[in-house]
Amino acid sequence: MRYRYGRWGGGADPLAPPVDLRAAVDELGREIMEGASPSSALRELLRRGVDGTRGLDDLTSRLWQRRASIQRRHRLDGTLTEVRQLLDKAVEAERRALFPDPSDDARFREAQLDALPPGTAAAVQELASYDWRSAEAREAFEQIRDLLGRELLDQRFQGIKEALSNVDSEDVRRIQRMLRDLNSLLEAHASGSPDTPRMFDDFMRKHGEFFPEKPRDVDELIDALAARSAAAQRMMNSMTEAQRAELSALSQQAFGGIGSSLSTLDSLLQRLRPGEDWTSSARFRGQDPLGLGEGAQAMSDLAELDALAEQLSQSYPGARLEDIDLEALERQLGESATVDARRLAELEKALRSQNIVERAPDGSLKLTPKALRRLGETALRGVVDQLRSSQGSRETTSAGAAGELIGSTRPWQFGDTEPWDVPRTLRNSVLRSGTMSLDVVDLEVSETEHRTRAAVALCVDTSWSMVQDGRWVPMKRTALALHHLVRTRFRTDALQLVTFGRYAEAVDIGQLTALEGVWEQGTNLHHALLLAGRHVRRHPDAQPVVLVVTDGEPTAHLEPEGDAEFNYPPLPRTLAKTLNEVDALARLGATISVFKLGDDPRLAAFVDIVARRGGGRVVSADEEGLGAAVVSDYLRSRRRRR
């Protein structure tokens, strides 16, 4: 095979490292566990960016800085200033030519010059028919006509000013013909003439040199012209009333009388594209003067910056990062900004395409099981690190923790932690490929069996105090770690997650991860233990284990009608009904371990009673050590049963 290498022509960097989805998923998980919805967490991730890639907020800030810089640096009277300078130059040259002449005609001409009106446009109009004595003065005055013509054209036709640096009579005639044919084409299109396509083809064949955009049909031509014309109108709106009057009068002095043709063109474009912004304005307060063409380009830049800022905000329905105009972004902020925007778009696309986030039936985003496994793996790794730092690694990785070998094997599946059967794995490789070239399809693991299985109910307090005291995220991280441990290491165990505030609810790990903190009074442990007992009864062959994480004594209980009764301090009836459920679980053989958060003495007294009557224990854990305490207690209860 032959390969040909050439210069990189832009676009995505072929040597750039792939998007780090693991870091992105961890970041999403942190946001979601703190109470953000998956949709808002994804938006926050894209706003902040990831390592090595600036986020949407940074790009938007740079857009606003560039916008402010354009308005701070420039003013819009460049053409008026240049015309005034040429006018003064012409008048001064004429005075020098008249001074040595003693004739009455010379004195009369000097009087004409002395009587010129102070306004630039009025003075130019007054001198339009003046018979200049000085060749230098005549040339300077003709430069005014040429300048006005080039600037007016540059306002409407981008780049034409440079092409007309030296205007001669033939150029003027070509421009007059182009404007006449253009207005005829637009009038025919506005009236719905069926000849418009043919007229457009003829027009482009004759005058295509004036349109570097190379429009493919009349609508594309109108779009390009209307955008530029609207920018020119916004520039005029941004001037003072006196400046607008001066320019309006001066436009009639442009070469070839093109001012009236351009006015007709503007009227046609406003009629054909009323949706363009023809009315807004901007405030320029700098010292660098801009000509008419440069001013129109500045207004186009401001409009483009505003459009990019809206695209980067992603605040409109159905917004995607693919909507960002990368060419416009590169024009305004340079290539590095385009690289950042492209990588953010790739990240968003990868999160969706690689099954990290998915669309729920109601249209909202949610984390997929794959993402939840990743978050659980991260949470469990943190718990294991805590256990190792506190009591050594042997406590949590004892041999046979995942089961005892039973002599048979099976193909490896994702999530399996059993040891490889090395002989059978190597045999599979040789039979498949004839060599010792391992592939994932060759792997076989030794099957194990659990001597006992457990029905585990993890009941977590979701009352407002958990949010208020900074225990919300540690609680979620604990549930993730335990869930991941059970699903990957002890898959025959049945784990049920129960949340309890004013009411209790059995939830899956996705619901718990995305759960938002809500202001609600009540700690209904009674209802939570009822649900835990229901879970235990569904698994009569399993050893029942109940783990409770709470920072407050019970302040609510469930009435027979299904309503929750709340009172603080707790009613004796609330405490009695809660302890009745503790006794019911104890009769089922369940052990109840309570993980007490905080130093409330009333809570301490209550959980001591629960531990004594439920055959479990009380663990006083801080927020950082909560996950390690819960996982360690779960593993301890399994080892004790074994």
Solvent accessible surface area in square Angstrom, and as a share of the most:
residue,aa,sasa,rsa
1,M,208,0.93
2,R,238,0.87
3,Y,153,0.58
4,R,233,0.85
5,Y,192,0.73
6,G,74,0.71
7,R,230,0.84
8,W,118,0.42
9,G,83,0.80
10,G,39,0.38
11,G,38,0.37
12,A,54,0.42
13,D,67,0.35
14,P,102,0.64
15,L,163,0.81
16,A,38,0.29
17,P,93,0.58
18,P,122,0.77
19,V,32,0.18
20,D,85,0.44
21,L,29,0.14
22,R,128,0.47
23,A,45,0.35
24,A,0,0.00
25,V,3,0.02
26,D,23,0.12
27,E,39,0.17
28,L,1,0.00
29,G,0,0.00
30,R,115,0.42
31,E,32,0.14
32,I,1,0.00
33,M,11,0.05
34,E,112,0.50
35,G,16,0.16
36,A,27,0.21
37,S,40,0.26
38,P,12,0.08
39,S,26,0.17
40,S,34,0.22
41,A,0,0.00
42,L,5,0.03
43,R,124,0.45
44,E,44,0.20
45,L,1,0.01
46,L,6,0.03
47,R,98,0.36
48,R,108,0.39
49,G,13,0.12
50,V,45,0.26
51,D,143,0.74
52,G,87,0.84
53,T,7,0.04
54,R,92,0.34
55,G,1,0.01
56,L,6,0.03
57,D,62,0.32
58,D,56,0.29
59,L,0,0.00
60,T,28,0.17
61,S,48,0.31
62,R,59,0.21
63,L,1,0.00
64,W,118,0.41
65,Q,116,0.52
66,R,76,0.28
67,R,52,0.19
68,A,32,0.25
69,S,32,0.21
70,I,6,0.03
71,Q,21,0.09
72,R,132,0.48
73,R,115,0.42
74,H,19,0.08
75,R,72,0.26
76,L,11,0.06
77,D,26,0.13
78,G,8,0.08
79,T,1,0.01
80,L,21,0.10
81,T,42,0.24
82,E,79,0.35
83,V,0,0.00
84,R,82,0.30
85,Q,111,0.49
86,L,26,0.13
87,L,1,0.00
88,D,69,0.36
89,K,96,0.41
90,A,0,0.00
91,V,21,0.12
92,E,89,0.40
93,A,3,0.02
94,E,0,0.00
95,R,78,0.28
96,R,130,0.48
97,A,40,0.31
98,L,0,0.00
99,F,163,0.68
100,P,101,0.64
101,D,34,0.18
102,P,121,0.76
103,S,44,0.28
104,D,123,0.64
105,D,64,0.33
106,A,0,0.00
107,R,94,0.34
108,F,125,0.52
109,R,36,0.13
110,E,35,0.16
111,A,53,0.41
112,Q,76,0.34
113,L,5,0.03
114,D,99,0.51
115,A,81,0.63
116,L,33,0.16
117,P,41,0.26
118,P,129,0.81
119,G,23,0.23
120,T,15,0.09
121,A,5,0.04
122,A,44,0.34
123,A,1,0.01
124,V,1,0.00
125,Q,111,0.49
126,E,108,0.48
127,L,4,0.02
128,A,42,0.32
129,S,106,0.68
130,Y,25,0.09
131,D,97,0.50
132,W,15,0.05
133,R,99,0.36
134,S,13,0.09
135,A,74,0.58
136,E,80,0.36
137,A,0,0.00
138,R,101,0.37
139,E,104,0.47
140,A,1,0.01
141,F,5,0.02
142,E,79,0.36
143,Q,67,0.30
144,I,0,0.00
145,R,61,0.22
146,D,38,0.20
147,L,5,0.02
148,L,1,0.01
149,G,0,0.00
150,R,44,0.16
151,E,2,0.01
152,L,14,0.07
153,L,0,0.00
154,D,11,0.06
155,Q,4,0.02
156,R,30,0.11
157,F,6,0.03
158,Q,96,0.43
159,G,41,0.39
160,I,8,0.04
161,K,50,0.21
162,E,126,0.57
163,A,83,0.64
164,L,6,0.03
165,S,75,0.48
166,N,130,0.67
167,V,30,0.17
168,D,81,0.42
169,S,73,0.47
170,E,75,0.34
171,D,21,0.11
172,V,24,0.14
173,R,115,0.42
174,R,63,0.23
175,I,0,0.00
176,Q,64,0.28
177,R,96,0.35
178,M,0,0.00
179,L,1,0.01
180,R,137,0.50
181,D,43,0.22
182,L,0,0.00
183,N,15,0.08
184,S,51,0.33
185,L,2,0.01
186,L,0,0.00
187,E,84,0.37
188,A,16,0.13
189,H,49,0.22
190,A,37,0.29
191,S,93,0.60
192,G,58,0.56
193,S,33,0.21
194,P,125,0.79
195,D,67,0.35
196,T,8,0.04
197,P,90,0.57
198,R,137,0.50
199,M,48,0.22
200,F,12,0.05
201,D,79,0.41
202,D,36,0.19
203,F,7,0.03
204,M,39,0.17
205,R,174,0.63
206,K,134,0.57
207,H,13,0.06
208,G,24,0.23
209,E,120,0.54
210,F,17,0.07
211,F,6,0.02
212,P,93,0.59
213,E,96,0.43
214,K,154,0.65
215,P,13,0.08
216,R,196,0.72
217,D,64,0.33
218,V,13,0.08
219,D,62,0.32
220,E,56,0.25
221,L,1,0.01
222,I,0,0.00
223,D,69,0.36
224,A,35,0.27
225,L,8,0.04
226,A,0,0.00
227,A,48,0.37
228,R,19,0.07
229,S,2,0.01
230,A,0,0.00
231,A,0,0.00
232,A,4,0.03
233,Q,60,0.27
234,R,17,0.06
235,M,0,0.00
236,M,39,0.17
237,N,41,0.21
238,S,26,0.17
239,M,11,0.05
240,T,80,0.46
241,E,138,0.62
242,A,70,0.54
243,Q,46,0.20
244,R,81,0.30
245,A,64,0.50
246,E,43,0.19
247,L,7,0.04
248,S,64,0.42
249,A,41,0.32
250,L,0,0.00
251,S,17,0.11
252,Q,104,0.46
253,Q,21,0.09
254,A,3,0.03
255,F,14,0.06
256,G,37,0.35
257,G,43,0.41
258,I,2,0.01
259,G,3,0.03
260,S,66,0.43
261,S,34,0.22
262,L,2,0.01
263,S,60,0.39
264,T,58,0.33
265,L,0,0.00
266,D,23,0.12
267,S,72,0.46
268,L,10,0.05
269,L,0,0.00
270,Q,71,0.31
271,R,156,0.57
272,L,31,0.16
273,R,56,0.20
274,P,104,0.65
275,G,79,0.76
276,E,56,0.25
277,D,64,0.33
278,W,24,0.08
279,T,119,0.69
280,S,47,0.31
281,S,67,0.43
282,A,16,0.13
283,R,168,0.61
284,F,29,0.12
285,R,112,0.41
286,G,8,0.07
287,Q,143,0.64
288,D,61,0.32
289,P,56,0.35
290,L,15,0.08
291,G,8,0.07
292,L,2,0.01
293,G,1,0.01
294,E,87,0.39
295,G,0,0.00
296,A,0,0.00
297,Q,59,0.26
298,A,8,0.06
299,M,5,0.02
300,S,31,0.20
301,D,21,0.11
302,L,4,0.02
303,A,42,0.33
304,E,39,0.18
305,L,1,0.00
306,D,55,0.29
307,A,45,0.35
308,L,1,0.01
309,A,9,0.07
310,E,104,0.47
311,Q,36,0.16
312,L,2,0.01
313,S,58,0.38
314,Q,23,0.10
315,S,93,0.60
316,Y,65,0.25
317,P,133,0.84
318,G,74,0.72
319,A,21,0.16
320,R,95,0.35
321,L,4,0.02
322,E,99,0.44
323,D,64,0.33
324,I,9,0.05
325,D,63,0.33
326,L,54,0.27
327,E,129,0.58
328,A,2,0.02
329,L,0,0.00
330,E,81,0.36
331,R,149,0.54
332,Q,13,0.06
333,L,24,0.12
334,G,28,0.27
335,E,94,0.42
336,S,57,0.37
337,A,0,0.00
338,T,6,0.03
339,V,50,0.29
340,D,11,0.06
341,A,1,0.01
342,R,49,0.18
343,R,53,0.19
344,L,1,0.00
345,A,17,0.13
346,E,62,0.28
347,L,2,0.01
348,E,7,0.03
349,K,126,0.53
350,A,15,0.12
351,L,0,0.00
352,R,57,0.21
353,S,81,0.52
354,Q,92,0.41
355,N,79,0.41
356,I,7,0.03
357,V,5,0.03
358,E,61,0.27
359,R,130,0.47
360,A,16,0.12
361,P,141,0.89
362,D,119,0.62
363,G,37,0.35
364,S,50,0.32
365,L,11,0.06
366,K,88,0.37
367,L,16,0.08
368,T,0,0.00
369,P,84,0.53
370,K,82,0.35
371,A,0,0.00
372,L,20,0.10
373,R,98,0.36
374,R,31,0.11
375,L,7,0.03
376,G,1,0.01
377,E,60,0.27
378,T,46,0.27
379,A,5,0.04
380,L,24,0.12
381,R,105,0.38
382,G,34,0.32
383,V,6,0.03
384,V,31,0.18
385,D,74,0.39
386,Q,59,0.26
387,L,6,0.03
388,R,113,0.41
389,S,98,0.63
390,S,88,0.57
391,Q,88,0.39
392,G,33,0.32
393,S,47,0.30
394,R,210,0.77
395,E,70,0.31
396,T,11,0.07
397,T,69,0.40
398,S,48,0.31
399,A,107,0.83
400,G,25,0.24
401,A,17,0.13
402,A,17,0.13
403,G,7,0.06
404,E,56,0.25
405,L,111,0.55
406,I,87,0.44
407,G,78,0.75
408,S,47,0.30
409,T,37,0.21
410,R,53,0.19
411,P,92,0.58
412,W,80,0.28
413,Q,111,0.49
414,F,146,0.61
415,G,25,0.24
416,D,16,0.08
417,T,67,0.39
418,E,22,0.10
419,P,74,0.46
420,W,125,0.44
421,D,28,0.14
422,V,84,0.48
423,P,100,0.63
424,R,101,0.37
425,T,2,0.01
426,L,62,0.31
427,R,128,0.47
428,N,30,0.15
429,S,0,0.00
430,V,66,0.38
431,L,124,0.62
432,R,112,0.41
433,S,48,0.31
434,G,57,0.55
435,T,78,0.45
436,M,121,0.54
437,S,59,0.38
438,L,91,0.45
439,D,62,0.32
440,V,86,0.50
441,V,102,0.59
442,D,3,0.01
443,L,18,0.09
444,E,18,0.08
445,V,0,0.00
446,S,18,0.12
447,E,47,0.21
448,T,30,0.18
449,E,73,0.33
450,H,41,0.18
451,R,133,0.48
452,T,46,0.26
453,R,66,0.24
454,A,0,0.00
455,A,0,0.00
456,V,0,0.00
457,A,0,0.00
458,L,0,0.00
459,C,0,0.00
460,V,1,0.00
461,D,0,0.00
462,T,21,0.12
463,S,8,0.05
464,W,73,0.26
465,S,39,0.25
466,M,0,0.00
467,V,44,0.26
468,Q,122,0.54
469,D,67,0.35
470,G,48,0.46
471,R,32,0.12
472,W,13,0.05
473,V,27,0.16
474,P,13,0.08
475,M,1,0.00
476,K,1,0.00
477,R,86,0.31
478,T,2,0.01
479,A,0,0.00
480,L,2,0.01
481,A,0,0.00
482,L,0,0.00
483,H,37,0.17
484,H,24,0.11
485,L,8,0.04
486,V,0,0.00
487,R,106,0.39
488,T,25,0.14
489,R,67,0.24
490,F,3,0.01
491,R,106,0.39
492,T,63,0.37
493,D,5,0.03
494,A,15,0.11
495,L,18,0.09
496,Q,32,0.14
497,L,6,0.03
498,V,0,0.00
499,T,11,0.06
500,F,0,0.00
501,G,3,0.03
502,R,66,0.24
503,Y,104,0.40
504,A,9,0.07
505,E,98,0.44
506,A,49,0.38
507,V,14,0.08
508,D,81,0.42
509,I,15,0.08
510,G,24,0.23
511,Q,94,0.42
512,L,2,0.01
513,T,1,0.01
514,A,35,0.27
515,L,58,0.29
516,E,89,0.40
517,G,27,0.26
518,V,99,0.57
519,W,165,0.58
520,E,72,0.32
521,Q,91,0.40
522,G,7,0.06
523,T,12,0.07
524,N,0,0.00
525,L,10,0.05
526,H,10,0.05
527,H,27,0.12
528,A,0,0.00
529,L,1,0.01
530,L,60,0.30
531,L,21,0.11
532,A,0,0.00
533,G,2,0.02
534,R,140,0.51
535,H,7,0.03
536,V,8,0.04
537,R,132,0.48
538,R,138,0.50
539,H,45,0.20
540,P,119,0.75
541,D,108,0.56
542,A,9,0.07
543,Q,58,0.26
544,P,10,0.07
545,V,3,0.02
546,V,0,0.00
547,L,0,0.00
548,V,1,0.00
549,V,0,0.00
550,T,3,0.02
551,D,15,0.08
552,G,18,0.17
553,E,10,0.04
554,P,2,0.01
555,T,13,0.07
556,A,0,0.00
557,H,0,0.00
558,L,28,0.14
559,E,32,0.15
560,P,114,0.72
561,E,141,0.63
562,G,37,0.36
563,D,89,0.46
564,A,18,0.14
565,E,65,0.29
566,F,61,0.26
567,N,54,0.27
568,Y,142,0.54
569,P,76,0.48
570,P,14,0.09
571,L,52,0.26
572,P,107,0.67
573,R,118,0.43
574,T,1,0.00
575,L,49,0.25
576,A,52,0.41
577,K,41,0.18
578,T,0,0.00
579,L,21,0.10
580,N,89,0.45
581,E,29,0.13
582,V,0,0.00
583,D,31,0.16
584,A,16,0.12
585,L,1,0.01
586,A,37,0.28
587,R,184,0.67
588,L,70,0.35
589,G,41,0.39
590,A,5,0.04
591,T,29,0.17
592,I,0,0.00
593,S,6,0.04
594,V,2,0.01
595,F,0,0.00
596,K,22,0.09
597,L,1,0.01
598,G,26,0.25
599,D,135,0.70
600,D,51,0.26
601,P,102,0.64
602,R,115,0.42
603,L,1,0.00
604,A,32,0.25
605,A,60,0.46
606,F,13,0.05
607,V,3,0.02
608,D,62,0.32
609,I,57,0.29
610,V,3,0.01
611,A,11,0.09
612,R,173,0.63
613,R,106,0.39
614,G,1,0.01
615,G,56,0.54
616,G,25,0.24
617,R,92,0.34
618,V,44,0.25
619,V,27,0.15
620,S,81,0.52
621,A,15,0.12
622,D,88,0.46
623,E,52,0.23
624,E,123,0.55
625,G,24,0.23
626,L,1,0.00
627,G,9,0.09
628,A,12,0.09
629,A,18,0.14
630,V,0,0.00
631,V,2,0.01
632,S,23,0.15
633,D,2,0.01
634,Y,0,0.00
635,L,12,0.06
636,R,77,0.28
637,S,3,0.02
638,R,5,0.02
639,R,83,0.30
640,R,128,0.47
641,R,47,0.17
642,R,108,0.39
